[in-house]
Amino acid sequence: MFGPSPTIRIEVEQNTVFLHPSADASVIPSDDADQIVRGAVVLSLPQPKKLSSLTVVFRGDQSYNGGPGYPYEEEHVLFKELEIGLQDEMLPVGESVYEFTFIVPSNTPEQQRCSYGRTVYYRTFASDIKSKIVPIWVLGNPAPPGEFPEFSELLTSYQEPLG
């Protein structure tokens, strides 16, 4: 008879990142406009387990569809990987917590979805213990950091043909 299996979960301080793009497309954003995603991997073990490393992946994929007769394309727009080296450490029964931080550059494409494509971001965890893919929302906010956009700014980018 099998006992309980090890589990793993990813927790973040916030699952939404607000980027603040410049209204002037010719302005190159500075590094201080980049945003930070902080979180932790929580590993729950019912029995001691030896692990050499844990890997957290933060990934953004963008897909395009030009419509009927055009090819469907997909590319990574963000791929960051953090390996937590454990040097074959024997981990004890119970929960072990490993913190991580990722920088999201301010020029990262924001999350979107329409009839012709989408941009999505998510975190994954890699080891011999599987975890669920956890979504993270990367949104554009034209207002300065700490401020909310005007309602009219939220609607300016809606275009009926794109859905």
C-alpha positions in Angstrom: 0.0 0.0 0.0 1.3 3.5 -0.9 1.5 6.3 1.6 1.0 10.0 1.0 3.0 11.5 -1.8 5.2 14.6 -1.6 3.5 17.8 -2.6 4.8 21.1 -3.8 3.1 24.5 -4.2 4.2 27.9 -5.3 3.1 31.0 -3.4 3.7 34.6 -4.4 3.3 37.9 -2.6 1.0 39.1 -5.4 -0.1 37.4 -8.6 -0.5 40.6 -10.6 2.4 42.7 -11.8 1.7 46.3 -13.1 4.1 47.6 -15.7 4.2 51.3 -16.3 5.0 51.8 -20.0 5.9 55.3 -21.3 3.3 57.1 -23.5 6.2 58.0 -25.7 7.3 54.8 -27.5 10.7 56.3 -28.3 11.6 56.5 -24.6 13.7 53.6 -23.4 12.5 52.6 -19.9 15.1 52.6 -17.1 15.9 49.6 -15.0 14.2 51.2 -12.0 10.9 50.8 -13.8 11.3 47.0 -13.7 9.0 45.1 -11.4 9.8 42.3 -8.9 7.9 39.0 -8.4 8.7 37.5 -5.0 7.5 34.1 -3.8 8.3 30.8 -2.3 8.3 27.1 -3.2 6.8 25.1 -0.4 7.8 21.4 -0.4 5.8 19.1 1.9 7.3 15.7 2.5 5.6 12.8 4.2 9.0 11.1 4.6 12.6 12.2 4.3 13.8 12.7 0.7 17.1 13.4 -1.0 17.1 16.1 -3.6 19.9 17.6 -5.6 18.1 20.7 -6.8 14.8 22.5 -7.3 14.1 24.7 -10.3 11.5 27.5 -10.6 10.6 28.7 -14.0 8.8 32.0 -14.8 7.8 32.0 -18.4 5.7 34.1 -20.8 4.5 32.8 -24.1 3.0 34.8 -27.0 1.0 33.3 -29.8 -0.1 34.8 -33.1 -2.8 33.8 -35.6 -3.1 35.9 -38.8 -6.5 34.4 -39.6 -7.5 31.7 -42.1 -4.7 30.7 -44.4 -2.0 32.1 -42.2 0.4 30.1 -40.0 0.0 30.0 -36.2 3.2 31.1 -34.4 4.3 30.9 -30.8 7.4 32.3 -29.1 8.7 32.9 -25.6 8.7 36.6 -24.6 10.0 35.9 -21.1 11.9 32.9 -19.8 13.6 33.0 -16.4 14.9 30.0 -14.5 16.2 29.8 -11.0 17.9 26.6 -9.7 18.0 26.1 -6.0 21.0 23.8 -5.4 20.6 21.4 -2.6 23.7 19.2 -3.1 21.8 16.0 -2.5 20.6 17.2 0.8 18.4 14.9 2.8 15.2 16.9 3.4 13.3 16.2 6.6 9.6 15.3 7.0 7.3 18.3 6.9 7.4 21.6 5.0 10.6 23.1 3.6 10.3 26.7 2.2 12.6 28.1 -0.5 12.2 31.8 -1.5 12.7 33.2 -5.0 12.7 36.5 -6.8 12.3 37.3 -10.5 12.8 40.7 -12.2 10.1 41.5 -14.8 11.6 44.1 -17.2 9.4 47.1 -17.8 9.4 46.5 -21.6 7.9 43.0 -21.2 4.7 42.6 -23.3 1.6 42.9 -21.2 -0.9 40.1 -20.8 -3.5 40.2 -23.6 -5.9 37.9 -25.4 -7.8 38.6 -28.6 -9.1 36.7 -31.7 -5.6 36.7 -33.3 -3.4 35.7 -30.4 -2.5 36.0 -26.8 0.3 36.7 -24.3 0.3 34.7 -21.1 2.7 34.4 -18.1 3.0 31.6 -15.6 5.3 30.0 -13.1 6.2 26.4 -13.1 8.3 24.2 -10.8 10.6 21.5 -12.0 11.9 18.5 -10.0 10.8 14.9 -9.7 7.8 16.2 -7.8 5.3 17.8 -10.1 3.4 21.0 -9.4 0.6 22.9 -11.0 1.2 25.7 -13.4 0.4 28.9 -11.6 -0.7 31.9 -13.7 0.7 35.4 -13.0 -0.9 38.5 -14.5 1.4 41.0 -16.2 -0.7 44.2 -16.9 0.1 47.6 -18.4 -0.8 50.6 -16.3 -0.3 54.0 -18.1 -0.5 55.9 -14.8 2.6 56.5 -12.7 3.6 53.8 -10.2 1.2 53.8 -7.2 -1.7 55.4 -9.1 -4.7 54.0 -10.9 -5.3 54.8 -14.6 -8.3 56.9 -15.6 -11.3 54.9 -16.7 -11.0 56.4 -20.2 -7.4 55.1 -20.4 -8.6 51.6 -19.8 -10.9 51.7 -22.8 -8.6 53.4 -25.4 -7.1 50.1 -26.5 -10.3 48.2 -27.2 -10.8 47.5 -30.9 -13.9 45.6 -32.1 -12.2 43.7 -34.9 -9.6 42.2 -32.5 -12.2 41.0 -30.1 
